[in-house]
């Protein structure tokens, strides 16, 4: 916007020398409004639901500790899963913090809108598999570690398409074409 907006609306300020000046301005209107609309459209009572393409973290891995399985073994498996996903170009985080329980972590990442949560328990470590949980609807799907790099991009695209389809249908349901003033 430069100084045009300030000149037009007579906006000024005093600088450190007590001289009146017109400010240089920028506009973030489109950006912040677009983000606001996305949050309003893609959220629920649990928090934010981010479309995979814009999510800074697309997949979070949460270990479920259990007696009989060493923490190091489980953490190393989670790191292996994260490495596999990162190699496939998926933005991934393994939440290996020991001071929070799995339920707290689930809630934490749901609030942030991470599209997919991977749960890793004793059965997953033993069977070289993972349990994927979609943020948008809670649907669970089991996947082998060997098939994860191929399945995850497809899964994320399915979520992206479903979210867009739902948002478009919700928008279209509210639209009305007005042809006369009386309408």
C-alpha positions in Angstrom: 0.0 0.0 0.0 3.0 2.3 0.5 1.9 5.8 1.8 -1.3 6.0 -0.4 -3.6 4.7 2.3 -2.1 7.0 4.9 -2.5 10.1 2.6 -6.0 9.2 1.6 -7.2 8.7 5.2 -5.0 11.3 6.7 -3.1 8.8 8.9 0.1 10.2 10.5 2.5 9.7 13.4 5.2 11.7 15.2 8.6 10.3 14.8 11.4 10.5 17.4 12.2 14.1 16.2 8.6 15.2 16.8 8.1 15.4 13.0 4.7 14.4 11.6 5.0 11.7 9.0 2.8 9.5 6.9 3.4 5.8 7.6 4.2 3.2 5.0 1.7 0.4 5.2 1.2 -3.2 4.1 -1.9 -5.4 3.9 -2.2 -8.9 5.2 -5.9 -8.9 4.7 -6.1 -11.7 2.2 -3.7 -14.0 4.0 -5.3 -13.6 7.5 -8.8 -13.8 6.1 -8.0 -17.0 4.1 -6.5 -18.6 7.2 -9.5 -17.6 9.3 -11.9 -19.1 6.7 -9.9 -22.3 6.6 -10.1 -22.6 10.4 -13.9 -21.8 10.5 -14.6 -24.4 7.7 -12.2 -27.1 8.9 -12.6 -27.4 12.6 -14.8 -29.3 15.1 -15.3 -29.5 18.8 -11.9 -31.1 19.3 -10.0 -28.2 17.6 -8.5 -27.5 14.3 -8.6 -29.9 11.3 -6.0 -29.0 8.8 -6.0 -30.1 5.1 -2.8 -32.2 4.5 -1.4 -29.8 1.9 -1.2 -26.9 4.4 -0.5 -28.8 7.6 3.0 -28.1 8.8 3.0 -31.6 10.4 1.1 -34.1 8.3 1.7 -37.2 10.5 2.4 -37.4 14.2 3.7 -40.7 15.7 2.6 -41.4 19.3 4.1 -44.4 21.2 1.8 -46.3 23.6 4.1 -47.6 26.3 3.3 -50.9 27.9 4.9 -53.0 30.6 7.1 -55.7 29.0 8.2 -53.5 26.1 11.3 -51.5 26.7 10.9 -47.8 26.1 14.1 -47.7 23.9 12.7 -50.5 21.6 9.5 -48.6 21.2 11.2 -45.2 20.6 13.5 -46.7 18.1 10.6 -48.2 16.2 8.8 -44.8 16.2 12.0 -43.3 14.8 12.2 -45.9 12.1 8.5 -45.1 11.2 9.3 -41.4 11.1 12.4 -42.0 8.9 10.4 -44.1 6.5 7.7 -41.3 6.2 10.2 -38.5 5.9 12.0 -40.4 3.1 8.6 -40.5 1.3 8.3 -36.7 1.6 5.8 -36.7 4.4 6.1 -34.0 7.1 6.4 -36.1 10.2 7.0 -35.8 13.9 7.6 -38.6 16.5 6.3 -37.4 19.9 8.7 -39.3 22.2 8.2 -37.1 25.2 8.0 -39.2 28.4 6.4 -36.7 30.6 3.0 -36.9 28.9 0.7 -40.0 28.5 -0.7 -41.0 25.1 -4.2 -39.6 25.8 -2.7 -36.1 26.5 -0.6 -36.4 23.3 -3.7 -37.4 21.3 -5.5 -34.3 22.5 -2.5 -32.1 22.0 -2.1 -33.1 18.3 -5.9 -33.1 17.6 -6.1 -29.5 18.8 -3.3 -28.6 16.3 -5.1 -30.3 13.5 -2.5 -32.9 12.4 -4.2 -34.9 9.7 -3.0 -38.3 10.7 -1.9 -39.8 14.0 0.1 -43.0 14.1 -0.3 -45.1 17.2 2.5 -47.4 18.0 1.9 -50.0 20.8 3.5 -53.4 21.7 1.5 -55.2 18.9 2.6 -52.7 16.3 6.3 -53.0 17.3 6.0 -56.8 17.3 4.1 -57.0 14.0 6.1 -54.3 12.2 3.0 -52.4 11.5 1.2 -49.1 12.6 -2.3 -47.9 13.3 -3.2 -44.8 11.4 -6.0 -42.5 12.8 -7.5 -39.8 10.6 -8.1 -36.5 12.4 -11.1 -35.4 10.3 -13.3 -38.4 11.3 -11.4 -40.8 13.6 -11.3 -43.6 11.1 -8.6 -46.1 11.9 -6.5 -48.1 9.4 -3.7 -50.6 10.0 -0.7 -50.6 7.7 2.5 -52.6 7.6 5.8 -50.7 7.9 6.8 -52.0 4.5 3.7 -50.6 2.9 3.6 -47.3 4.8 5.7 -45.2 2.4 3.4 -46.1 -0.5 0.1 -45.9 1.5 0.6 -42.6 3.3 0.7 -40.2 0.3 -2.4 -41.9 -1.1 -4.1 -41.6 2.4 -3.2 -37.9 2.7 -4.6 -37.2 -0.8 -7.8 -39.0 0.1 -8.2 -36.8 3.2 -7.5 -33.7 1.1 -10.1 -34.6 -1.5 -12.7 -35.6 1.1 -12.2 -32.3 3.0 -12.5 -30.3 -0.2 -15.6 -32.2 -1.3 -17.3 -31.7 2.1 -16.4 -28.0 2.2 -17.6 -27.4 -1.4 -20.9 -29.2 -0.6 -21.4 -27.2 2.5 -20.8 -24.0 0.6 -23.0 -24.9 -2.3 -25.8 -25.9 0.1 -25.9 -22.3 1.3 -25.8 -20.6 -2.1 -28.8 -19.1 -3.7 -29.1 -17.5 -7.1 -31.0 -14.3 -6.9 -32.7 -13.1 -10.1 -35.1 -10.5 -8.9 -35.1 -7.8 -6.2 -38.0 -9.5 -4.4 -35.9 -12.6 -3.7 
